[in-house]
Amino acid sequence: MAKILITEDEDSLRRFVARALQLDGHQTVEAADGAEGLAALQDETFDLLLSDIRMPVMDGIELALQASDAFPALKILLMTGYAEQRERADNLTGKVIDVVSKPFTLPDIRKAVAVALAA
């Protein structure tokens, strides 16, 4: 299965997503913001970056830009609950596979991750 980095500043949501993906057999690593996520990317190899867009320190857009430049083979999937943030992600075409809207259900996020990994 895949090794997935989850960057999300909301602790309960981050743990919820991690547990769901672990049930599918994936290995997960968690980061609380984009800077922490970027550090994890530099320390380990991942198959997928699953990141919230709106976070403190470094947002998911900046994280996606830096991650795609440094690791071109990395698959990136973003999450957001804000329409204007989703529009900002439109500039990442070719770097980001999709943007998942919050709130989402367990089947929604599991399917989005499966599709991203298959891309």
mmCIF file of the C-alpha atoms, coordinates in Angstrom:
data_MODEL
# 
_entry.id   MODEL 
# 
loop_
_atom_site.group_PDB 
_atom_site.id 
_atom_site.type_symbol 
_atom_site.label_atom_id 
_atom_site.label_alt_id 
_atom_site.label_comp_id 
_atom_site.label_asym_id 
_atom_site.label_entity_id 
_atom_site.label_seq_id 
_atom_site.pdbx_PDB_ins_code 
_atom_site.Cartn_x 
_atom_site.Cartn_y 
_atom_site.Cartn_z 
_atom_site.occupancy 
_atom_site.B_iso_or_equiv 
_atom_site.pdbx_formal_charge 
_atom_site.auth_seq_id 
_atom_site.auth_comp_id 
_atom_site.auth_asym_id 
_atom_site.auth_atom_id 
_atom_site.pdbx_PDB_model_num 
ATOM 1   C CA . MET A 1 1   ? 0.000   0.000  0.000   1.00 0.00 ? 1   MET A CA 1 
ATOM 2   C CA . ALA A 1 2   ? 0.989   3.662  -0.075  1.00 0.00 ? 2   ALA A CA 1 
ATOM 3   C CA . LYS A 1 3   ? 2.873   5.910  2.311   1.00 0.00 ? 3   LYS A CA 1 
ATOM 4   C CA . ILE A 1 4   ? 0.803   9.077  2.776   1.00 0.00 ? 4   ILE A CA 1 
ATOM 5   C CA . LEU A 1 5   ? 1.699   12.389 4.413   1.00 0.00 ? 5   LEU A CA 1 
ATOM 6   C CA . ILE A 1 6   ? -1.353  14.117 5.889   1.00 0.00 ? 6   ILE A CA 1 
ATOM 7   C CA . THR A 1 7   ? -0.948  17.835 6.632   1.00 0.00 ? 7   THR A CA 1 
ATOM 8   C CA . GLU A 1 8   ? -3.925  19.294 8.452   1.00 0.00 ? 8   GLU A CA 1 
ATOM 9   C CA . ASP A 1 9   ? -3.959  21.812 11.305  1.00 0.00 ? 9   ASP A CA 1 
ATOM 10  C CA . GLU A 1 10  ? -7.171  20.469 12.842  1.00 0.00 ? 10  GLU A CA 1 
ATOM 11  C CA . ASP A 1 11  ? -5.963  17.612 15.068  1.00 0.00 ? 11  ASP A CA 1 
ATOM 12  C CA . SER A 1 12  ? -9.210  15.642 15.190  1.00 0.00 ? 12  SER A CA 1 
ATOM 13  C CA . LEU A 1 13  ? -9.688  15.725 11.411  1.00 0.00 ? 13  LEU A CA 1 
ATOM 14  C CA . ARG A 1 14  ? -6.053  14.787 10.791  1.00 0.00 ? 14  ARG A CA 1 
ATOM 15  C CA . ARG A 1 15  ? -6.343  11.757 13.097  1.00 0.00 ? 15  ARG A CA 1 
ATOM 16  C CA . PHE A 1 16  ? -9.733  10.806 11.590  1.00 0.00 ? 16  PHE A CA 1 
ATOM 17  C CA . VAL A 1 17  ? -8.295  10.779 8.057   1.00 0.00 ? 17  VAL A CA 1 
ATOM 18  C CA . ALA A 1 18  ? -5.149  8.935  9.176   1.00 0.00 ? 18  ALA A CA 1 
ATOM 19  C CA . ARG A 1 19  ? -7.187  6.181  10.841  1.00 0.00 ? 19  ARG A CA 1 
ATOM 20  C CA . ALA A 1 20  ? -9.420  5.805  7.788   1.00 0.00 ? 20  ALA A CA 1 
ATOM 21  C CA . LEU A 1 21  ? -6.452  5.449  5.460   1.00 0.00 ? 21  LEU A CA 1 
ATOM 22  C CA . GLN A 1 22  ? -4.702  3.048  7.822   1.00 0.00 ? 22  GLN A CA 1 
ATOM 23  C CA . LEU A 1 23  ? -7.807  0.824  7.672   1.00 0.00 ? 23  LEU A CA 1 
ATOM 24  C CA . ASP A 1 24  ? -7.159  0.611  3.914   1.00 0.00 ? 24  ASP A CA 1 
ATOM 25  C CA . GLY A 1 25  ? -3.630  -0.582 4.664   1.00 0.00 ? 25  GLY A CA 1 
ATOM 26  C CA . HIS A 1 26  ? -1.791  2.674  4.022   1.00 0.00 ? 26  HIS A CA 1 
ATOM 27  C CA . GLN A 1 27  ? 1.055   3.936  6.181   1.00 0.00 ? 27  GLN A CA 1 
ATOM 28  C CA . THR A 1 28  ? 0.444   7.518  7.329   1.00 0.00 ? 28  THR A CA 1 
ATOM 29  C CA . VAL A 1 29  ? 2.587   10.296 8.733   1.00 0.00 ? 29  VAL A CA 1 
ATOM 30  C CA . GLU A 1 30  ? 0.922   13.392 10.167  1.00 0.00 ? 30  GLU A CA 1 
ATOM 31  C CA . ALA A 1 31  ? 1.955   17.049 10.128  1.00 0.00 ? 31  ALA A CA 1 
ATOM 32  C CA . ALA A 1 32  ? 0.124   19.979 11.760  1.00 0.00 ? 32  ALA A CA 1 
ATOM 33  C CA . ASP A 1 33  ? 1.065   22.649 9.184   1.00 0.00 ? 33  ASP A CA 1 
ATOM 34  C CA . GLY A 1 34  ? 2.771   23.118 5.840   1.00 0.00 ? 34  GLY A CA 1 
ATOM 35  C CA . ALA A 1 35  ? 6.226   23.815 7.257   1.00 0.00 ? 35  ALA A CA 1 
ATOM 36  C CA . GLU A 1 36  ? 6.097   20.626 9.315   1.00 0.00 ? 36  GLU A CA 1 
ATOM 37  C CA . GLY A 1 37  ? 4.837   18.801 6.231   1.00 0.00 ? 37  GLY A CA 1 
ATOM 38  C CA . LEU A 1 38  ? 7.688   20.116 4.073   1.00 0.00 ? 38  LEU A CA 1 
ATOM 39  C CA . ALA A 1 39  ? 10.202  18.972 6.696   1.00 0.00 ? 39  ALA A CA 1 
ATOM 40  C CA . ALA A 1 40  ? 8.644   15.487 6.682   1.00 0.00 ? 40  ALA A CA 1 
ATOM 41  C CA . LEU A 1 41  ? 8.855   15.371 2.875   1.00 0.00 ? 41  LEU A CA 1 
ATOM 42  C CA . GLN A 1 42  ? 12.563  16.120 3.086   1.00 0.00 ? 42  GLN A CA 1 
ATOM 43  C CA . ASP A 1 43  ? 13.111  13.359 5.670   1.00 0.00 ? 43  ASP A CA 1 
ATOM 44  C CA . GLU A 1 44  ? 11.081  10.526 4.117   1.00 0.00 ? 44  GLU A CA 1 
ATOM 45  C CA . THR A 1 45  ? 9.732   9.325  0.770   1.00 0.00 ? 45  THR A CA 1 
ATOM 46  C CA . PHE A 1 46  ? 5.963   9.467  0.259   1.00 0.00 ? 46  PHE A CA 1 
ATOM 47  C CA . ASP A 1 47  ? 3.581   8.284  -2.454  1.00 0.00 ? 47  ASP A CA 1 
ATOM 48  C CA . LEU A 1 48  ? 0.941   10.927 -1.728  1.00 0.00 ? 48  LEU A CA 1 
ATOM 49  C CA . LEU A 1 49  ? 0.674   14.290 -0.010  1.00 0.00 ? 49  LEU A CA 1 
ATOM 50  C CA . LEU A 1 50  ? -2.840  14.914 1.335   1.00 0.00 ? 50  LEU A CA 1 
ATOM 51  C CA . SER A 1 51  ? -2.969  18.485 2.581   1.00 0.00 ? 51  SER A CA 1 
ATOM 52  C CA . ASP A 1 52  ? -5.444  21.039 3.816   1.00 0.00 ? 52  ASP A CA 1 
ATOM 53  C CA . ILE A 1 53  ? -5.150  24.338 1.966   1.00 0.00 ? 53  ILE A CA 1 
ATOM 54  C CA . ARG A 1 54  ? -5.819  26.736 4.836   1.00 0.00 ? 54  ARG A CA 1 
ATOM 55  C CA . MET A 1 55  ? -3.208  26.235 7.576   1.00 0.00 ? 55  MET A CA 1 
ATOM 56  C CA . PRO A 1 56  ? -0.942  28.419 9.724   1.00 0.00 ? 56  PRO A CA 1 
ATOM 57  C CA . VAL A 1 57  ? 2.798   28.862 9.100   1.00 0.00 ? 57  VAL A CA 1 
ATOM 58  C CA . MET A 1 58  ? 2.667   27.631 5.478   1.00 0.00 ? 58  MET A CA 1 
ATOM 59  C CA . ASP A 1 59  ? -0.593  26.986 3.643   1.00 0.00 ? 59  ASP A CA 1 
ATOM 60  C CA . GLY A 1 60  ? -1.306  23.980 1.452   1.00 0.00 ? 60  GLY A CA 1 
ATOM 61  C CA . ILE A 1 61  ? -0.892  25.935 -1.794  1.00 0.00 ? 61  ILE A CA 1 
ATOM 62  C CA . GLU A 1 62  ? 2.676   26.914 -0.918  1.00 0.00 ? 62  GLU A CA 1 
ATOM 63  C CA . LEU A 1 63  ? 3.362   23.402 0.348   1.00 0.00 ? 63  LEU A CA 1 
ATOM 64  C CA . ALA A 1 64  ? 2.041   21.910 -2.901  1.00 0.00 ? 64  ALA A CA 1 
ATOM 65  C CA . LEU A 1 65  ? 4.183   24.273 -4.983  1.00 0.00 ? 65  LEU A CA 1 
ATOM 66  C CA . GLN A 1 66  ? 7.364   23.504 -3.055  1.00 0.00 ? 66  GLN A CA 1 
ATOM 67  C CA . ALA A 1 67  ? 6.622   19.771 -2.870  1.00 0.00 ? 67  ALA A CA 1 
ATOM 68  C CA . SER A 1 68  ? 5.896   19.461 -6.599  1.00 0.00 ? 68  SER A CA 1 
ATOM 69  C CA . ASP A 1 69  ? 9.098   21.345 -7.466  1.00 0.00 ? 69  ASP A CA 1 
ATOM 70  C CA . ALA A 1 70  ? 11.267  19.257 -5.140  1.00 0.00 ? 70  ALA A CA 1 
ATOM 71  C CA . PHE A 1 71  ? 9.500   15.923 -5.704  1.00 0.00 ? 71  PHE A CA 1 
ATOM 72  C CA . PRO A 1 72  ? 7.947   15.892 -9.209  1.00 0.00 ? 72  PRO A CA 1 
ATOM 73  C CA . ALA A 1 73  ? 6.737   12.285 -8.911  1.00 0.00 ? 73  ALA A CA 1 
ATOM 74  C CA . LEU A 1 74  ? 4.814   12.980 -5.680  1.00 0.00 ? 74  LEU A CA 1 
ATOM 75  C CA . LYS A 1 75  ? 1.045   12.812 -6.054  1.00 0.00 ? 75  LYS A CA 1 
ATOM 76  C CA . ILE A 1 76  ? -0.754  15.697 -4.337  1.00 0.00 ? 76  ILE A CA 1 
ATOM 77  C CA . LEU A 1 77  ? -4.356  15.869 -3.163  1.00 0.00 ? 77  LEU A CA 1 
ATOM 78  C CA . LEU A 1 78  ? -5.678  18.982 -1.398  1.00 0.00 ? 78  LEU A CA 1 
ATOM 79  C CA . MET A 1 79  ? -8.619  19.467 0.984   1.00 0.00 ? 79  MET A CA 1 
ATOM 80  C CA . THR A 1 80  ? -10.564 22.626 1.762   1.00 0.00 ? 80  THR A CA 1 
ATOM 81  C CA . GLY A 1 81  ? -13.800 23.854 3.227   1.00 0.00 ? 81  GLY A CA 1 
ATOM 82  C CA . TYR A 1 82  ? -13.526 27.270 1.588   1.00 0.00 ? 82  TYR A CA 1 
ATOM 83  C CA . ALA A 1 83  ? -14.631 28.031 -1.970  1.00 0.00 ? 83  ALA A CA 1 
ATOM 84  C CA . GLU A 1 84  ? -12.075 30.825 -2.415  1.00 0.00 ? 84  GLU A CA 1 
ATOM 85  C CA . GLN A 1 85  ? -9.287  28.451 -1.381  1.00 0.00 ? 85  GLN A CA 1 
ATOM 86  C CA . ARG A 1 86  ? -10.471 25.913 -3.943  1.00 0.00 ? 86  ARG A CA 1 
ATOM 87  C CA . GLU A 1 87  ? -10.236 28.620 -6.619  1.00 0.00 ? 87  GLU A CA 1 
ATOM 88  C CA . ARG A 1 88  ? -6.640  29.379 -5.573  1.00 0.00 ? 88  ARG A CA 1 
ATOM 89  C CA . ALA A 1 89  ? -5.821  25.722 -6.235  1.00 0.00 ? 89  ALA A CA 1 
ATOM 90  C CA . ASP A 1 90  ? -6.913  26.124 -9.869  1.00 0.00 ? 90  ASP A CA 1 
ATOM 91  C CA . ASN A 1 91  ? -3.460  27.599 -10.515 1.00 0.00 ? 91  ASN A CA 1 
ATOM 92  C CA . LEU A 1 92  ? -1.923  24.250 -9.580  1.00 0.00 ? 92  LEU A CA 1 
ATOM 93  C CA . THR A 1 93  ? -3.274  22.342 -12.571 1.00 0.00 ? 93  THR A CA 1 
ATOM 94  C CA . GLY A 1 94  ? -0.793  19.633 -13.443 1.00 0.00 ? 94  GLY A CA 1 
ATOM 95  C CA . LYS A 1 95  ? 0.674   19.651 -9.929  1.00 0.00 ? 95  LYS A CA 1 
ATOM 96  C CA . VAL A 1 96  ? -2.394  18.666 -7.907  1.00 0.00 ? 96  VAL A CA 1 
ATOM 97  C CA . ILE A 1 97  ? -4.612  15.713 -8.766  1.00 0.00 ? 97  ILE A CA 1 
ATOM 98  C CA . ASP A 1 98  ? -7.779  17.049 -7.112  1.00 0.00 ? 98  ASP A CA 1 
ATOM 99  C CA . VAL A 1 99  ? -9.219  19.236 -4.355  1.00 0.00 ? 99  VAL A CA 1 
ATOM 100 C CA . VAL A 1 100 ? -11.581 17.472 -1.949  1.00 0.00 ? 100 VAL A CA 1 
ATOM 101 C CA . SER A 1 101 ? -14.293 19.650 -0.430  1.00 0.00 ? 101 SER A CA 1 
ATOM 102 C CA . LYS A 1 102 ? -14.891 19.579 3.323   1.00 0.00 ? 102 LYS A CA 1 
ATOM 103 C CA . PRO A 1 103 ? -16.849 18.316 5.035   1.00 0.00 ? 103 PRO A CA 1 
ATOM 104 C CA . PHE A 1 104 ? -16.380 14.869 3.540   1.00 0.00 ? 104 PHE A CA 1 
ATOM 105 C CA . THR A 1 105 ? -17.323 11.361 4.614   1.00 0.00 ? 105 THR A CA 1 
ATOM 106 C CA . LEU A 1 106 ? -14.930 8.485  5.171   1.00 0.00 ? 106 LEU A CA 1 
ATOM 107 C CA . PRO A 1 107 ? -15.931 6.870  1.863   1.00 0.00 ? 107 PRO A CA 1 
ATOM 108 C CA . ASP A 1 108 ? -15.359 10.224 0.097   1.00 0.00 ? 108 ASP A CA 1 
ATOM 109 C CA . ILE A 1 109 ? -11.779 10.655 1.307   1.00 0.00 ? 109 ILE A CA 1 
ATOM 110 C CA . ARG A 1 110 ? -10.911 6.995  0.861   1.00 0.00 ? 110 ARG A CA 1 
ATOM 111 C CA . LYS A 1 111 ? -12.171 7.097  -2.724  1.00 0.00 ? 111 LYS A CA 1 
ATOM 112 C CA . ALA A 1 112 ? -10.341 10.360 -3.464  1.00 0.00 ? 112 ALA A CA 1 
ATOM 113 C CA . VAL A 1 113 ? -7.089  8.869  -2.152  1.00 0.00 ? 113 VAL A CA 1 
ATOM 114 C CA . ALA A 1 114 ? -7.584  5.668  -4.172  1.00 0.00 ? 114 ALA A CA 1 
ATOM 115 C CA . VAL A 1 115 ? -8.205  7.684  -7.351  1.00 0.00 ? 115 VAL A CA 1 
ATOM 116 C CA . ALA A 1 116 ? -5.174  9.915  -6.660  1.00 0.00 ? 116 ALA A CA 1 
ATOM 117 C CA . LEU A 1 117 ? -2.908  6.933  -6.093  1.00 0.00 ? 117 LEU A CA 1 
ATOM 118 C CA . ALA A 1 118 ? -4.141  5.293  -9.293  1.00 0.00 ? 118 ALA A CA 1 
ATOM 119 C CA . ALA A 1 119 ? -3.498  8.448  -11.368 1.00 0.00 ? 119 ALA A CA 1 
# 
